[in-house]
Structures are given as structure tokens and as C-alpha cells.
Amino acid sequence: MLPSALAWLCLVAASLAPDNAGNQAEKAQSKAPSKVSLAQPGFSIPQFDLSSDQSLRSLVDREAGQYLGHPTTVLLEDGKTMLCVYPKGHGRGPIVLKRSTDGGHSWSERLPVPKSWASSKETPTIHRVVDGDGTKRLILFSGLYPIRMASSEDDGASWSELSPIGDFGGIVAMSSVMRLKDGRYAAWFHDDGRFIHGLGRREKAPVFTVYQSLSGDGGRSWSPPSIVCRMREIHLCEPGAIRSPDGTCIALLLRENARKKNSHVVFSTDEGASWTEPRELPAALTGDRHTACYTKDGRLFVTFRDTGLSSKTQGDWVAWVGSWKDIIEGSEGQYRLRLMDNKHSWDCAYPGLVRLPSGCLVTTTYGHWDKGQPPYIVTLHLRLAELEKRLLIGHK
């Protein structure tokens, strides 16, 4: 199958419902985009400003004079226990672990962690995985060379030391982890040539590569990485994974770090065995470190750092609300939210994101929320139905 056909198949598969079987060919033809036009630097959908609403926030951690950044979160199966990990420093620095037992409204003190966590060289990420025999495991990655991992089989009460997962490295490992249909897990990360083989030096014109690694044993071991996409002229990185509502397609939303174009997206309809060529996203979805989940009513909520080339909120923590169809067709979506005002030109918003059983979206990140002060970490609780009623936002 030609890679260029994959995105079209993603849309067709997601749009063909059983009750429309007699009209599938017509429906497919009407929904498949013949060609997505080049993305524009601006966007036309409305953006609503929540940055002054203190009622949405809870404090995760703050320390006078200390940079706290780049959190990721995970929600456990009880629907209320969350874990949050983040570095004391800009990516590099000792890893901090905190727990919430009330869905992120309040957070514990900093919890004891293994000694090796103090040696973390890159942004830590935390993920839930489940073995073939049903064993639940938490895994934590720390990047650069080599990528290292720690694990817990008691819901984070105790952890192993950080250990290499192989003879390869990368940046923001692993930015996304997803269970595949056959029970394996796929993990995605990127590198700019410095750390994949441990060389530690960067070319004058670096080539950014997005990689995929697979685990067949519930996250205990990981395969050597394969290439998802590689480009020199633009710098695609920090893949944020989304699966289509019908489960047939995976999309990776990609940061564009050369700041020449909008963010990009790639698609796979064969569980990561092959990928489309990267395609530019609309400006409304242009940003860094996209994190996504579905809302209770089936829409997509994506949160990220705004890096739109002509965005008035460039550098702030924002969110996008739209649909899977918008991702496939390159549409702008429904609306955006300015979540918080970052008092820095860019340094914020590597957001954790979970959805509680109630439908409440809990998103957590760092930023320079007070002018002249180091960044610290907050959690926001977003109930879209309530927000939309308050903001007079309608949706189909």
C-alpha cells in the first residue's frame, strides 16, 4: 500500500458505520479529501481565555528559586489516583514523584524515589502498561543516551532503579506509549542525531528523526527503534499519539522545531508497520508537545504549548477542541482555549492529561506563571459542558 493512501483509509474506515452499509461508497467519496491545501499561518476559529480563572487551578509543586518543569501524569484504574513525575530543572535534573488520591485536586508531598532518579538527563515520562497475563505495571522513562527505564508493579509505591532499555538514546523518551491490537505496546520518541547512537554531537544541519520502539512483554523490554519519519528541512519531534474512534488508525501529532512551518501529522492504518509522509497541520493545532484524549461526548481535546507563527498567544499554554475528522481532513477544529498566560516567550506546557470517569479533563503542566519567577507546576480541571455553557459555545 502506498503511504499516501493511508490517511485516506483512516478517514474512510472511521466514517463507515454499519447502519450505512448500503451507502458506503458514496459516503467514502464525499468524506475523503482529494488534497489538503497548504496550511496557513493563522487560524479563524474562536479562542476563549481562561487564564484569569483561578477556580480551575490547583498547585502541584513550587519551590522558591527552583526551576520545576515538564510533568507527565497517569491515572490509575480507580479513577481518582494520579501520579505525576517531573524534573527539578529544564528537562535535566532529579526526578520528583507526587501522588493525588482525589483526581488531581490535591497532591502529596514529594515521595521517596530510587537514588538513580537523581541522575536523570532528560524529561521523564510515566505510562501505564499491562502484561499479557494481566499484570499491571507503571513504567518511567528518562532520555538521552542511553534511554533508561524504571518500573513499579505496586501502583507506584515502590520503584526499580533506572536501567538502560538498549543501546540507543533519544530526546523526550517516550513521549507517547500506546497499546496495539495484538497486545504489544508501541512507544515513540525523537532524536536530532546526538543521542540515538550516543555520539553526543550535533551536525550543523541536524536531521530530526521520529522513532518507534515495540514491547511484547508488557513494557519490560523494548526493541531497537525503527524510523517513523526523518526530515532535514524541518525538525519534527515530540510525537503525541491519538487512535481513531473506531480503532483502525493511529495519528502522531508532531512539533516543528525549526519554526518554519506549522506542526505536522503522520498516520498509520497497520498498527505502526508503515506511516504516511508528514503533512502540515492547521495553525490552530500548531504547538509543542501535543497531548490528546477524547472527551466523554467523543470530541478530541488536545493541549500543548502555542507556537503558532502568527498566534497572539504564542508561548502560552493552550488547548484545542475538535474531532478526529478535523485531524484527517486538516480542518481547524471547533475552538481553542487559552489555559494560562506564560510570562516567558516560550518556556511552558509539556502537559499531562487524563480524563476522570466523570468526564472532567485534568491537565497538568509547568510554566512561568509569575513574572520574574522560576516555573512551577499546576493542575487544571476542565468540565467542557460547564465551560461551554458559561462561554456560550455551541457544538454539534
C-alpha positions, -999 to +999 in steps of 0.1 A: +000+000+000+013+034-009+018+056+022-001+084+007-032+063+007-031+056+045-046+089+057-075+085+032-081+050+045-081+063+081-109+087+072-129+061+053-126+034+079-137+058+107-166+071+087-182+039+075-208+029+101-226-004+099-261+012+096-249+030+064-236-001+047-257+005+015-243+039+010-206+033+019-191+040-015-209+074-018-201+083+018-164+074+014-162+095-018-178+125-001-156+124+030-122+116+016-102+148+010-089+149-026-060+171-014-052+190+017-042+226+009-010+241+024-016+252+059-019+289+067+000+307+095-032+320+112-065+305+123-101+316+123-118+295+150-126+313+182-102+312+212-115+317+247-093+330+275-094+311+308-061+324+320-075+345+348-098+318+362-082+308+395-111+284+403-098+259+377-064+255+393-047+235+420-010+237+429+011+206+423+045+219+434+065+252+437+099+259+453+115+293+457+144+298+433+140+263+418+130+255+382+103+228+382+093+216+347+079+192+322+054+170+341+036+139+328+007+122+346-010+089+347-045+079+361-049+046+378-078+023+374-097+035+405-104+067+385-091+090+411-054+081+419-029+100+398+009+101+397+029+130+384+066+130+376+088+160+366+124+172+368+140+197+390+154+216+361+148+222+324+144+186+313+176+175+330+175+171+368+164+149+397+130+133+391+103+143+415+073+120+421+039+131+436+006+113+441-030+126+442-059+105+456-086+129+446-082+132+408-056+160+410-074+184+433-046+180+459-012+165+458+011+147+483+045+158+494+074+147+473+076+110+476+108+088+481+123+077+448+153+054+439+187+070+441+193+067+403+164+091+396+186+120+407+208+113+376+181+118+350+193+137+320+161+144+302+123+149+307+108+119+325+076+103+313+053+079+331+029+053+315+006+025+325+011-008+307-005-043+313+012-077+307-004-105+287-012-122+320-029-091+333-001-078+355-003-040+357+029-021+356+039+016+357+070+024+336+090+056+337+115+067+310+145+090+312+161+100+279+193+110+262+219+082+259+210+055+267+173+057+273+167+043+308+136+029+324+123+023+359+092+002+367+067-004+395+042-033+400+025-019+431+010+013+416+040+034+423+045+025+460+080+012+451+102+015+421+132-001+404+163+019+396+167+034+362+183+009+338+191+011+300+165-004+277+190-009+249+220+006+231+201+036+219+192+071+231+167+098+223+151+130+235+118+131+255+116+094+257+090+081+255+067+110+246+038+086+238+031+049+246+001+031+231-013-005+233-015-021+199-043-045+188-021-076+193-013-067+229+021-053+222+030-017+231+044+009+208+065+039+221+075+069+202+103+094+207+127+116+186+163+124+183+184+150+164+214+127+158+232+134+190+219+106+212+204+078+191+239+062+189+255+081+218+277+103+197+268+134+217+274+159+189+250+176+166+255+184+129+254+219+116+222+209+097+207+183+120+183+157+108+154+151+132+141+116+133+109+102+149+114+067+161+092+038+172+101+010+197+080-020+205+074-042+236+059-076+236+062-083+273+042-055+289+069-029+288+097-049+305+119-048+273+119-027+242+130-034+206+157-014+187+139+016+172+126+018+137+121+051+118+087+067+115+098+098+097+131+117+091+135+152+077+163+178+074+145+209+062+120+209+091+125+194+126+097+171+135+097+158+171+078+150+203+051+127+188+017+128+205-003+097+197-040+095+190-061+065+179-091+069+157-125+064+174-130+031+155-095+019+164-083+015+128-058+043+126-031+059+147-020+095+143+011+112+156+010+149+161+044+164+157+062+196+169+080+215+142+112+228+159+127+247+130+099+272+134+095+274+096+061+257+093+031+245+113+031+213+133+027+181+113+009+148+115+016+112+102-009+083+101-007+045+102-035+020+094-014-011+101-005-006+138+027+013+131+041-011+105+041+018+080+034+055+081+023+083+057+046+111+048+043+140+072+016+165+065+013+200+078-015+207+104-036+239+106-022+268+126-049+261+152-031+229+161+005+242+159+025+238+190+049+218+211+043+185+230+007+177+219-012+156+244-046+144+235-076+125+248-113+120+238-140+139+257-170+120+271-190+131+241-164+118+216-147+150+207-109+155+208-092+177+233-055+184+226-033+206+249+001+220+240+024+250+240+012+275+214+039+281+188+017+294+160+037+316+137+013+344+140-006+335+171-014+363+196-009+337+224+024+323+212+043+308+241+012+303+262-005+271+274-035+264+252-059+236+242-078+227+210-112+212+208-123+194+176-128+160+161-108+131+146-123+141+112-106+175+117-073+158+121-078+137+090-091+165+068-068+192+080-097+213+093-092+240+120-115+223+146-142+239+168-124+263+192-093+269+213-088+277+249-060+299+264-054+279+296-028+301+313-007+331+305+030+322+304+052+351+314+080+339+292+083+339+254+081+301+251+090+280+281+059+262+294+033+235+287+046+199+284+012+189+297+000+157+313-036+149+305-062+124+319-099+121+318-117+112+350-148+089+350-170+120+354-157+133+321-136+161+338-104+167+319-074+170+342-043+186+326-011+194+344+019+214+334+047+239+342+052+275+333+064+309+343+031+318+358+045+347+378+067+373+361+104+371+371+099+338+390+111+303+381+084+280+366+062+258+388+035+232+382-003+235+383-032+213+375-064+225+358-098+208+360-119+214+329-155+204+326-162+212+289-200+212+292-199+237+320-173+259+303-192+259+270-224+268+287-207+297+305-189+308+274-219+303+252-201+278+230-224+256+208-214+224+192-230+197+171 
